[in-house]
């Protein structure tokens, strides 16, 4: 079992200009076939950017390099994108799902609360302006999860139907149904906290974390300190992270 870390969306701050990030998407070899965790920007956005992408190109610095599209990253790793059978989403903001149309035959796994927030047509919180309906125009086959059936450490967890063992960890706040994903590795665990924390960045002010990322950041930082056997990431990581961890097994 190998997990490949791919940067599928470089998005740098205009200020402070040293704040540079790539977006962590995972390609997971599982017994159920290749699994993609979050998609980054897809090919249609490079050809016809959505209004959200156009806005981010103004307020942030994006190289906008089509080689970063997940489908191209997967080809560059030597895999056939058609072998991606499943896509797991931490949540459904534009930068996490824009690549869904590039994998039209993959089943898409997401928390029901997130799917409902995306599809109910109501703006429940301001971050829901990042829901862009066109990425579901191909009508993907969704698998929705809601019932807590496990514990992962002291987190409530939902077992996902894959081997290696993996769980959705509900971390609502950044979006209505946002989840982290924990994946068993040979040496411990890999925990992708999505957009619910900035565990590697000590410069982001607390008010901004609470406003954008939701209420879990402090707990996740404590957890990371207490559990060195868990390799933790969030979605938007400093560029060197990808060189330090190209693969995990
Ligand atoms: Zn988000």
Boltz pocket constraint, residues with backbone or C-beta under 6 A from the ligand:
constraints:
  - pocket:
      binder: B
      contacts: [[A, 91], [A, 93], [A, 174], [A, 195]]
      max_distance: 6.0
